[in-house]
Amino acid sequence: MGRNRHTLKKNTKALVDGSKEVGLEANADKTKYMVMSRDQNAGRCHNIKIDNSPYERLEELKYLGTTITNQNSIQEEIKNRLKSGSACFHPVQKLLSSSLLSKNIKIKIYRTIILPVILYGCDTLSLTLTEERRLRVSENRVLRRMFGTTRNEVTGEWRRLHNEELNDLYFSTNFIRAIKSKRIRWAGHVVRTGEKRGAYRMLVGTCEGKRPLVRPRHRWEDNIKMGLQKM
């Protein structure tokens, strides 16, 4: 921990000194830092202070619209994506549940207004089965509002649509397939950029050290390989 603290402080000092050399000044009130580690207590026992100016430590932040946490977890990002999608769904809720609009019009509204908000930046996500299930549940909830209920021909009672029936009515690509497709498309784009690009070096590079003995997390590369194997 002490070594990591020294390295962090050294890098921060180099950033401050480099800014001064080009006539810039690092604002201590606006400059934040984050310690990314599996240890939840990592970095909490110390603060970074350069030239008597303390720098605030964050546990999560938003970068280019994506939530990044100190444990490199995507649960918060999925939660925020679904919350943003719900915020877009409520203004058009009456339209999507109206019987005056056709099914095709409802699908176009859904794919134009709600879907892009939820899938923003999804090509960088490494999903587990839990997150995939959470996305499916959220999507099916919206589709049930769009397509309404169906009547049982035998009993005459109205019931909500099953997941298989929703898939038959919604002929477009669902959340999970869209995310997998965007991931593979982005991986192909990065590979074609060439060895000189930073994104390519990040894709084919390896980190120093060994992964812990506990069950390792799915890496983005692992999701790409599984997606290609299924294809």
Protein Blocks (a to p, Z undefined) as FASTA:
>chain_A
ZZmmmmmmmmmmmmmmmmmmnopacdfklpccddddfblkgoklpccdeehiacdddfbd
ceehiacdfkopaklmmmmmmmmmmmmmmmmmmmmmpckbcfklmmmmmmmmmmmmmmgo
klmpccdfklmmmmmmmmmmmmmmmnopaddfklopacdddfklmmmmmmcccfklmmmm
mmmmmmmmmmmnojkbmklmmmmpccedjddfbdcdddfklmmmmmmmmZZ
